[in-house]
Amino acid sequence: MAEEQTEAPAMSPEDMAAAQFQIQKLYCKDVSFELPNAPEIFQEQGQADVKMSLAQRVDDIGDNLHEIVLTVTVTASMGEKTAYLAEVAQAGIFLISGFNDQTKHAVMNTMCPNALFPYARRAISALVGEGGFPPLTLQPVNFEQLYAQRMQELAGQQGAGGNGQDDAGGVPAEFTTEN
């Protein structure tokens, strides 16, 4: 079954005792806020259609240290016009050691974005509010579920003759939220 293939093999208690996951540093790597149709957009009536997309990049920086960058992009549209575009690249340096490859991959794609997302969400909310729009509350994201779905897709690609290679370990996703 595909589910069995996506689960990490069990680690022995000795291996788990040697495994380490530590946040070394959290920082905002890039921030962007655009109002391409200001000031006219403030005259528009109705509610904006808000879409959120996520992307992740993993860079090995040596000595079991990894820079994980979670990019959250929020685009709000009113009809054919873009009301605003907010993007935050929230990053962290994580010490990840003592895990087997499959478990390490899962940690980088679940635990790391779970640690980064609240900071990105807060930054997006502040940008939108300071941009003159009603408060935006982004809902929590289940990175474990996204990861499991992505691994099932990759397993399906391998079974269908695809190359099955993961692109830098990231878990891209797109969501639509209504506010």
C-alpha positions in Angstrom: 0.0 0.0 0.0 1.2 3.5 -0.7 0.6 4.6 2.9 3.1 2.0 4.1 5.7 3.3 1.7 5.4 6.8 3.0 5.9 6.0 6.7 9.4 6.3 8.1 10.9 3.1 9.3 10.8 2.7 13.1 14.0 3.9 14.9 15.3 1.9 17.8 15.3 3.6 21.2 19.1 4.0 21.0 18.8 5.8 17.7 16.0 8.0 19.0 18.2 8.9 22.0 21.0 10.0 19.7 18.6 12.0 17.4 18.6 15.8 17.7 16.3 18.5 16.5 17.1 22.0 17.6 16.1 25.4 16.3 19.3 27.4 16.1 18.0 30.6 14.6 14.7 32.0 13.2 14.6 35.0 10.9 12.6 36.8 8.3 14.6 36.4 5.1 12.5 38.4 2.7 9.3 40.5 2.9 7.2 42.0 0.1 3.9 43.9 0.0 2.4 45.3 -3.1 -0.7 47.4 -3.8 -0.7 47.5 -7.6 -4.1 49.1 -7.9 -3.9 51.7 -5.1 -5.6 54.0 -4.5 -8.5 52.9 -6.8 -8.8 49.5 -5.1 -10.0 51.2 -1.9 -13.1 52.4 -3.9 -14.1 48.9 -4.8 -17.1 47.3 -3.1 -17.3 43.7 -2.0 -15.1 41.1 -0.4 -11.7 40.2 -1.7 -10.9 36.6 -2.9 -7.9 35.6 -0.9 -5.5 32.8 -2.0 -2.5 31.5 -0.1 0.3 29.4 -1.5 3.2 27.8 0.2 6.7 26.8 -1.0 9.7 25.5 0.9 13.4 25.3 0.2 15.9 23.3 2.1 19.6 24.1 2.0 22.3 22.0 3.7 24.7 24.5 5.3 27.0 21.9 6.9 27.6 20.1 10.3 24.0 18.8 10.3 22.7 22.3 10.0 20.0 23.1 7.5 18.4 26.4 6.4 14.7 25.9 5.8 12.9 28.7 4.1 9.1 28.7 4.1 7.6 31.2 1.7 4.0 32.2 2.2 2.3 34.2 -0.6 -1.1 35.7 -0.2 -2.9 37.3 -3.1 -6.2 39.1 -2.7 -8.3 40.0 -5.8 -11.4 42.0 -6.2 -12.9 41.1 -9.6 -10.1 41.3 -12.2 -8.0 43.6 -10.0 -5.3 42.6 -7.6 -6.0 44.2 -4.2 -2.7 43.2 -2.7 0.1 40.7 -2.8 1.9 39.9 0.4 4.9 37.5 0.6 7.0 36.5 3.5 10.0 34.2 3.3 10.4 33.0 6.9 13.6 31.1 7.5 15.3 29.1 10.2 18.5 27.3 10.8 17.9 23.8 12.3 20.2 21.2 13.7 18.9 17.8 12.5 21.1 14.8 13.3 20.9 11.2 14.2 17.8 10.4 12.1 17.7 7.9 9.2 17.3 9.6 5.8 13.6 9.0 5.6 12.8 10.3 9.0 15.2 13.3 8.5 13.3 14.1 5.3 10.0 14.0 7.2 11.3 16.2 10.0 12.5 18.9 7.5 9.1 18.9 5.8 6.9 18.8 8.8 8.5 20.0 12.1 10.5 22.8 10.4 7.6 24.4 8.6 5.4 23.9 11.7 8.0 26.0 13.6 8.2 28.7 10.8 4.6 29.1 9.8 3.3 31.1 12.9 6.0 33.7 12.3 5.1 34.1 8.6 1.4 34.2 9.5 2.0 37.0 12.0 4.1 39.0 9.5 1.5 38.6 6.7 -1.3 39.7 9.0 0.7 42.8 10.0 1.5 43.7 6.4 -2.2 43.4 5.3 -3.4 45.5 8.2 -0.8 48.2 7.7 -1.7 48.1 4.0 -5.1 49.5 4.9 -7.1 46.3 4.6 -9.3 44.4 7.1 -7.4 42.0 9.4 -6.4 38.7 7.7 -6.2 35.6 9.8 -4.5 32.7 8.0 -5.7 29.3 9.2 -3.2 26.8 10.6 -1.7 24.4 8.0 -1.4 20.7 8.6 2.2 20.1 7.2 2.0 16.4 8.2 -1.0 15.9 5.9 0.7 17.9 3.1 3.8 15.8 3.4 1.9 12.5 3.4 0.0 13.7 0.3 3.2 14.7 -1.5 4.9 11.4 -0.7 1.8 9.5 -2.1 2.0 11.6 -5.2 5.7 10.8 -5.6 5.1 7.1 -5.0 2.4 7.2 -7.7 4.8 8.9 -10.1 7.4 6.3 -9.5 4.8 3.6 -10.2 3.7 5.4 -13.3 7.2 5.6 -14.7 8.0 9.1 -13.5 11.4 9.9 -12.1 10.0 10.1 -8.5 12.7 12.6 -7.4 11.6 15.1 -4.9 12.5 18.8 -5.7 14.7 19.9 -2.9 12.5 18.2 -0.3 9.9 21.0 -0.3 6.2 20.6 0.2 4.5 23.0 -2.1 0.8 23.6 -1.7 -1.9 26.0 -2.7 -4.9 27.0 -0.6 -7.9 29.2 -1.0 -9.2 31.0 2.1 -12.2 33.1 2.4 -12.1 36.2 4.6 
